[in-house]
C-alpha cells in the first residue's frame, strides 16, 4: 500500500510540473532570455514533449492506454502517416507524430490510471497561478504597449507589433503570445466549475469566475471568451440546479455584492475603469466582426472547408507535421502544402496532413475518451464537441490546458462518485446489521 501511494504522488507531481511549466515558461521566454531564439526553441520543444512526461515515472501505466483497439489503430495510422511518401523529410513526420498523439497520450493515460491521481491536493497551487494570471492581466491592460510587461517572446514573429483591442493592449499574462493566454482560459473555466462542485471558498471561487470572464475581454479573443462563457453557462444550466450546488451558489450572493461594490468604487482602486474599458473594447471587436461577416465566416469555416476540401490527397493526406510552422521554418515547406495555399483552421490542416481517414480516427478517439470520463452525460457532449473543434494538435497550450482542465473536473466527479458509493455501502451494511439483530 505504501508503494502504491508513492506512485500516486509521483503521478500527481507530473501533473503539477506540466501545468506549472506550461503556465510559466513564457516568463523565461519573454522577460529573461529576451530574443534568445535558441533558448526559446528549446523551451518550446520541452513544451511539445510535456504530455509524454508520464512515461518517465510510470512506463507500465503508460502501456495501459493501448488496452483499447481504437487507440492501437489510431497509433498505427499515425505511424503510417508519419512515413507518408509525400512527406518532405522524416523529421516532419516524427514531430508530426508527437503533435498528433500528445494530447491523446496524456488524456488516455489519465483515464487508465485516474484512481491513483490526486489532483484535489493541487487545488491551492491552481488557485495561486489563476490569481497570478488575473492580477498580471489587470496590470498589463492599464499599461502602454511598449511597456516591458507587454512584450512578446520573439516579437519578430509578429512583425514587432503588439496587438491591441480598442485603445488597450490584448493581455498575455505570463504567456509568450496572446494565444497562450487564450488557451489558459479553457482551463480556467473547467477549474471554476470544479471549484464550485467542491464548494471551495466562496469569495475565491466567485473572484475566479468573474476574473476569468474579464480576462477574456482583456485578452480580446472572441473564440476563447465564447468558449469560457459556454462552459460556465453549461454548468449553470445543467449543474447549478442540483441541491448541493444550489446551496453553495447561495453563499456566493454576499461576496458577489461585495465584489460588485468594489468594482463600482469609481476612482478608488482603478478596477472599474479596467472592467468597463475591457468590455467596451471587446464588444466593439465582436460587433465589428458580426457586421463585416467575419464572425459567421470563422464559425462555419471548418464546415465549408471540409465539405469543399480542395486538396489533391483527401484520403491519406500529405503527411502529418507537414503544415506545422516550426517544421517548415527549420526543415522546409512541402510543395504539396504550398500548392494548397492558405489554411485557416486546425481541422482543415488535419485533413490536409492525414486525410479524412485521420479525421475519422480523431472523431472515434474523442468519443472513446469521453465515454471513459465519469462527468455527467451532457458534460461529455460538451467536452467532446470542444475537443473535436479545438486546436489541440497545432497549439500545445490548448492541448495541455484542455487536458488539465478536463481531468480536474473529472476528478471532482470521481470523488463524488466514490463518496456516494462509500455512503451507500455503509447504509447497506447498517441495514444488514439491523436485520440480523431483529431476527
Secondary structure, 3 states (H helix, E strand, C coil): CHHHHHHHHHHHHHHHHHHHHHHHHHHHHHHHCCCCHHHHHHHHHHHHHHHHCHHHHCHHHHHHHHHCHHHHHHHHHHHHHHCCCCCCCHHHHHHHHHHHHHHHHHHHHHHHHHHHCCHHHHHHHHHHHHHHHHHHHHHHHCCCCCCHHHCCCCHHHHCCCCCEECCEECCCCCCCCHHHHHHHHHHHHHHHHHHHHCCCCHHHHHHHHHHHHHHHHHHCCHHHHHHHHHHHHHHHHHCCCCHHHHHHHHHHHHHHHHHHHHHCCCCCCCHHHHHHHHHHHHHHHHHHHHHHCHHHHHHHHHHHHHHCCCCCCCCCCCCCCCCCHHHHHHHCCCHHHHHHCCCCCHHHHHHHHHHHHHHHHHHHHHHHHHHHCCCCHHHHHHHHHHHHHCCCCCCHHHHHHHHHHHHHHHHHHHHHHHHHHHHHHHHHHHHHHHHHHHC
